[in-house]
């Protein structure tokens, strides 16, 4: 006969099940990499107040859950707020974001703007303008909330794709930085805590927990997508396909792309730019003796 002192197993809520999956099944590929990025790139300091920016997609909602986990177990004190900036979502998309936040127990604050309406008639690069405006609104709303940092959900694959796109289509070597000081909002900083997390692992986490998120939040995309936007989207898809093809013969190609911007040898670069100033190798060519 079972003892009366035997404790009944606690029934977990859905949100708690999702959190448990981060600590157990996805500890190595998501949680540990999230924590490593925070530590490696010195993204958090005691007393920080971080605004976690939630777009409604899988990446930003995962980031929100990781921050909640970090908040419970971190060794120093920091605050976190969860911001949804509504640029003019359709009623369906807005409802999906709210339902997911409730289901995952993420206490979001929604701030509204009219960005979609402001860019709908823009003929040249409307997506670029929209992204710029959204970033500005995020900083402004975060500052109103008393935050000194905003966290965006860009992941490892975004980083390596950006590197290749810059080289092949932008004629430059650059990367998506893990953190940046804001040039327009004094005292504000942008951080990317999913910097080391692979997209395939985010998708696996989403599917394991039977979650459905927004694919694209823009209500004009299907109806009014411009050729320039299609071209930009196709370029990123082309880069994804290129990386996948290269991986067939070189399984390390993704990490090699990532590490290439960590191992830049300026002694072998013809020209580089620092703080907006260009430096040519001939400027100091005769200053030192080099070996062939």
Helices and strands as residue ranges (DSSP letters): H 14-23, I 27-31, H 32-40, E 49-53, H 58-73, E 79-86, H 91-103, E 108-112, H 115-119, H 126-144, E 149-151, H 156-170, E 179-181, E 189-191, H 199-208, H 221-224, H 227-249, H 253-260, G 266-268, E 271-274, E 277-280, G 281-284
